[in-house]
Structure formats: structure tokens, C-alpha cells
Amino acid sequence: MDRIAQIKQLLLATPNDSFLKHALALEYIKLNDDAAARQQFEELLAHEPGYVGSYYHLGKLLERAGDKAAAISVYEKGMQMAKAGNERHAYNELQSAYEELVY
């Protein structure tokens, strides 16, 4: 069984598991399936907006797709959530990605 199938199997038992959804999105990125990865990240963040690690990966995905405005918006939201959760490392990574894109 491949990793995507394994993760999907685990998600059947715990469909709202943010870690598994994040892992699934990363597997889709490895396969260059950005549409499926984006869907997973967006569903995850709609359900759990405080899962800050996903903002960085979603932002990078949007950058690759050429959607600069959406990437900036994702980074800004991620920075807000990281600041609210006092997650300095995540905040710094998001800020760095944001600044590289904006400046």
C-alpha cells in the first residue's frame, strides 16, 4: 500500500485529523499534484486555522502556481495565527517567505 493510500485509510477512522491531512497534502506535492494538495491544505485550515505549518506549504504552492496575491494572503493569515499561538519559529518562517515575495 502506498503512502497516500495508507494516510487515506487512517483518515477514514479520524477524518478531522489535521496531522494526517497535512501529511496527505505533502504526499500530493511530492507527486506534483498541487490541485489535490491545495484542496487538502484549504480543508485543513478551514477546520483548524491554528495549524500554522500548513500556511507555509500552501503559500509556497500558490507561489509555484503564480498566484502571488493568494500566497501573500495565506502568509499574512499564517503570521496572524502563529502570533496568536505564540509560535515564533513558524512566524519567522512565514515572515521570511512573505518578505521574499513582497520585497
C-alpha angles and dihedrals in degrees: 000000000000123000095258091052090047093051092046089051091053090047090059088067095040108022095174097050103133094196091056093046090050091049091049091052091051090051090053090051089054087056091048090245096138093163093060091042092051091051091052094048092047093048091047094050092045089055098037112018091176093067090104100178091071094060092066094050093044090049092051090048091052090048090054089050090054095245098132096165093053091046091052090050092050092049091049092050090046092051090051092051094044091050091049090050092045090238100152098174092053091045091053092049092049092046091051092051090046094050093047089055099042102039 
